[in-house]
Amino acid sequence: RRSHLVLDREGKVLHASLTPGGRWRFPVRPAEVSPLYLRMLLAFEDKRFYHHPGVDPLAVARSIWQLVRWKKVISGASTLTMQVVRLLEPRPRTFRTKLLEMLRALQLEWHFKKEEILSIYLTLTPFGGNLEGVRAASLAYFGKEPQWFSPSKAALLVALPQSPTRLRPDRHPQRARAARNKVLTRMARAGVLSGDLAIESMKDPVP
């Protein structure tokens, strides 16, 4: 369930209530979110999101090859769709669970459009404390709707779901800064940001 919102005639939030589970969880669609944030999210989490059927065979093959060669997990193979499955159906992290997530991701893609799956991710993914979804995180950390972000803000919100408790900027600002800067570095390497803009953005404070 999502938070109940009372909006004014321009769509601004006048009042919000917690979900029965004590969460701030505001609905949001991809069209209502900063395009820069979406580009950075996909580049960091799932660059082939719009081209795979829920499971990315290239990422799976790479992960298996790394496991065989280095005897440890170097990079995961979870797609955004698989992460949505995890958000909707939490289970203990086991090999069997991973296989089940792959199957459920294929089913999810069969029944829903990509934009609908992305909307679920943007609404449910955790951002620290009782904040769920990019809209709740944006309002809490930046005091504004998520329609536009600077590169540093977008990078922070891409980083936080990696470890929401450990990276909370209000409690662990140095960890949050380091995680944000890691995302900015990756975005420069991926060509999403210029190197100069990434370096300049690393100077911004975290909220």
C-alpha positions as CSV (number, residue, x, y, z in Angstrom):
1,R,0.0,0.0,0.0
2,R,1.1,3.6,-0.7
3,S,1.0,6.8,1.4
4,H,-2.2,8.8,1.1
5,L,-1.6,12.2,-0.4
6,V,-3.6,15.4,-0.3
7,L,-2.6,17.6,-3.3
8,D,-3.4,21.2,-4.2
9,R,-4.8,22.2,-7.6
10,E,-1.3,22.3,-9.0
11,G,-0.4,18.8,-7.8
12,K,1.8,19.9,-4.9
13,V,1.7,17.8,-1.7
14,L,-0.3,19.5,1.1
15,H,-0.4,16.5,3.4
16,A,0.8,12.9,3.4
17,S,0.2,10.0,5.7
18,L,2.4,7.0,6.5
19,T,1.4,3.6,5.1
20,P,0.0,1.1,7.7
21,G,3.6,-0.3,7.9
22,G,5.0,3.1,8.8
23,R,6.6,3.9,5.5
24,W,6.7,7.0,3.3
25,R,5.8,5.5,-0.1
26,F,4.6,7.9,-2.8
27,P,3.5,6.7,-6.2
28,V,5.6,8.0,-9.2
29,R,5.8,7.3,-12.9
30,P,9.0,7.4,-15.0
31,A,7.7,10.5,-16.8
32,E,7.5,12.3,-13.5
33,V,11.2,11.7,-12.7
34,S,14.3,13.5,-13.8
35,P,15.6,12.1,-17.2
36,L,19.1,12.5,-15.9
37,Y,18.4,10.3,-12.9
38,L,16.8,7.6,-15.1
39,R,19.7,7.6,-17.5
40,M,22.1,7.2,-14.6
41,L,20.0,4.6,-12.9
42,L,19.9,2.4,-16.0
43,A,23.6,2.9,-16.8
44,F,24.5,1.8,-13.2
45,E,21.9,-0.9,-12.6
46,D,20.7,-2.3,-15.9
47,K,22.0,-0.8,-19.1
48,R,20.1,-3.3,-21.2
49,F,16.8,-2.9,-19.4
50,Y,14.8,-2.1,-22.5
51,H,16.3,-4.9,-24.5
52,H,16.2,-8.0,-22.2
53,P,13.1,-10.1,-21.3
54,G,13.6,-9.7,-17.5
55,V,16.8,-11.7,-17.3
56,D,20.0,-10.4,-19.0
57,P,21.8,-13.4,-20.5
58,L,25.0,-11.4,-21.0
59,A,25.1,-10.3,-17.4
60,V,24.4,-13.9,-16.2
61,A,27.2,-15.3,-18.4
62,R,29.7,-12.6,-17.2
63,S,28.8,-13.3,-13.6
64,I,29.3,-17.1,-14.0
65,W,32.6,-16.6,-15.8
66,Q,33.8,-14.3,-13.0
67,L,32.7,-16.8,-10.4
68,V,34.6,-19.6,-12.1
69,R,37.7,-17.6,-12.6
70,W,38.0,-15.7,-9.3
71,K,36.0,-18.1,-7.1
72,K,33.9,-15.3,-5.8
73,V,31.1,-13.0,-7.0
74,I,32.6,-9.9,-8.7
75,S,29.4,-8.5,-10.2
76,G,25.8,-9.6,-9.9
77,A,23.4,-10.3,-12.7
78,S,20.3,-8.9,-11.2
79,T,18.2,-6.8,-13.6
80,L,15.8,-4.0,-12.5
81,T,13.0,-6.5,-13.1
82,M,14.6,-9.0,-10.8
83,Q,15.0,-6.3,-8.2
84,V,11.3,-5.5,-8.5
85,V,10.5,-9.2,-7.9
86,R,12.7,-9.0,-4.7
87,L,10.8,-5.9,-3.6
88,L,7.4,-7.5,-4.2
89,E,8.3,-10.9,-2.8
90,P,11.2,-10.8,-0.3
91,R,12.9,-14.1,0.3
92,P,16.2,-15.3,2.0
93,R,19.1,-14.8,-0.3
94,T,20.0,-18.2,-1.7
95,F,20.9,-19.7,-5.0
96,R,17.4,-21.2,-5.3
97,T,15.9,-17.8,-4.6
98,K,18.0,-16.3,-7.5
99,L,16.7,-18.9,-9.9
100,L,13.1,-18.2,-8.7
101,E,13.6,-14.5,-9.1
102,M,14.7,-15.1,-12.7
103,L,11.6,-17.0,-13.4
104,R,9.3,-14.5,-11.8
105,A,11.1,-11.7,-13.7
106,L,10.3,-13.4,-17.0
107,Q,6.7,-13.7,-15.9
108,L,6.6,-10.0,-14.8
109,E,7.9,-8.9,-18.2
110,W,5.3,-11.1,-19.9
111,H,2.4,-9.3,-18.1
112,F,3.6,-5.7,-17.7
113,K,5.2,-3.1,-19.9
114,K,8.7,-1.8,-19.2
115,E,7.4,1.5,-18.0
116,E,5.1,-0.2,-15.5
117,I,7.9,-2.3,-14.1
118,L,10.1,0.8,-13.8
119,S,7.3,2.6,-12.0
120,I,7.1,-0.2,-9.4
121,Y,10.9,0.1,-8.9
122,L,10.7,3.9,-8.5
123,T,7.9,3.6,-6.0
124,L,9.1,0.7,-3.8
125,T,12.9,0.8,-3.7
126,P,14.3,1.7,-0.2
127,F,16.3,4.9,0.4
128,G,17.1,4.7,4.1
129,G,14.9,4.8,7.2
130,N,11.3,4.5,6.3
131,L,11.7,6.2,2.9
132,E,10.6,4.1,-0.1
133,G,10.6,5.3,-3.6
134,V,12.5,8.1,-5.4
135,R,9.7,10.6,-4.8
136,A,9.7,10.2,-1.0
137,A,13.5,10.3,-1.0
138,S,13.6,13.5,-3.1
139,L,11.1,15.2,-0.9
140,A,12.8,14.1,2.3
141,Y,16.5,14.8,1.3
142,F,16.1,17.7,-1.1
143,G,12.7,19.2,-0.3
144,K,11.4,19.0,-3.8
145,E,9.7,16.7,-6.4
146,P,12.0,14.4,-8.4
147,Q,11.4,16.1,-11.8
148,W,14.9,17.6,-12.0
149,F,18.2,16.7,-10.3
150,S,21.7,18.0,-10.5
151,P,24.2,15.2,-11.3
152,S,25.3,15.0,-7.7
153,K,21.7,14.6,-6.4
154,A,20.9,12.0,-9.1
155,A,24.0,10.1,-8.3
156,L,23.2,10.0,-4.6
157,L,19.8,8.6,-5.2
158,V,21.2,6.0,-7.6
159,A,23.7,5.0,-4.8
160,L,21.5,4.8,-1.8
161,P,19.5,1.6,-2.6
162,Q,22.8,-0.3,-2.8
163,S,22.8,-0.2,1.0
164,P,20.1,2.1,2.3
165,T,20.9,1.8,6.1
166,R,24.7,2.0,5.8
167,L,24.6,4.9,3.3
168,R,21.9,7.1,4.9
169,P,23.3,10.6,4.3
170,D,21.7,12.0,7.5
171,R,23.6,9.4,9.6
172,H,26.6,8.4,7.5
173,P,27.4,11.4,5.3
174,Q,31.0,10.3,4.5
175,R,29.8,6.9,3.3
176,A,27.0,8.5,1.3
177,R,29.5,10.9,-0.3
178,A,31.9,8.1,-1.2
179,A,29.0,6.0,-2.7
180,R,27.8,9.0,-4.7
181,N,31.2,9.7,-6.0
182,K,31.6,6.1,-7.1
183,V,28.4,6.5,-9.2
184,L,29.7,9.8,-10.7
185,T,32.9,8.1,-11.7
186,R,31.0,5.3,-13.3
187,M,28.8,7.8,-15.2
188,A,31.9,9.6,-16.6
189,R,33.3,6.2,-17.8
190,A,30.0,5.3,-19.3
191,G,29.7,8.7,-21.1
192,V,26.6,9.7,-19.3
193,L,28.5,12.7,-17.8
194,S,31.6,14.5,-18.9
195,G,34.7,13.9,-16.8
196,D,34.8,17.6,-15.8
197,L,31.2,17.6,-14.7
198,A,31.6,14.5,-12.7
199,I,34.6,15.9,-10.9
200,E,32.9,19.2,-10.2
201,S,29.8,17.4,-8.9
202,M,31.9,15.5,-6.4
203,K,32.5,18.8,-4.6
204,D,28.8,19.2,-3.8
205,P,27.8,18.5,-0.2
206,V,25.4,15.7,0.6
207,P,22.1,16.6,2.4
